[in-house]
Amino acid sequence: MGKNICVLEDEPGIIEIIEILLLEEGYKVESYSKVHDFFSRKGSSPDLFILDVMLPDGNGLEVCQLLKSDEATKNIPILMMSAHADLPQMTRACTAEEYVTKPFDIHVLLRKIARQLNP
């Protein structure tokens, strides 16, 4: 398996699509649908985080801020996804490396992921 990508997304259909795409590209994928479960993960050392903004038990922008302020995760790239937030709002709220609006083009998503994992 390739690099490890950790996904925080609450829509089962989107999780399924992302997992299929990433596994086909040779990545290892961990998926979480709740902020609580995401922060409870053990032994995980992701190479990239993909975070949705609107979640049932929290906000992906806040998760992004926490990850970027933590010494252990501050240098791990983050890709933010949202169907509701606009790009200027997301960039003000979080210093993620990449941003994608939903619905997303799978080729654009894969290019953004590859750009972060293979600089």
Buried (B, 14 or more C-beta within 10 A) or exposed (E): EEBBBBBBBBBEEBBEBBBEBBBEBEBBBBBBBBBEEBEEEEEEEBBBBBBBBBBEEBBBBBBBBBBBEEEEBEEBBBBBBBEEBEEEEBEEBBBBBBBBBBEBEEEEBBEBBEEBBEE
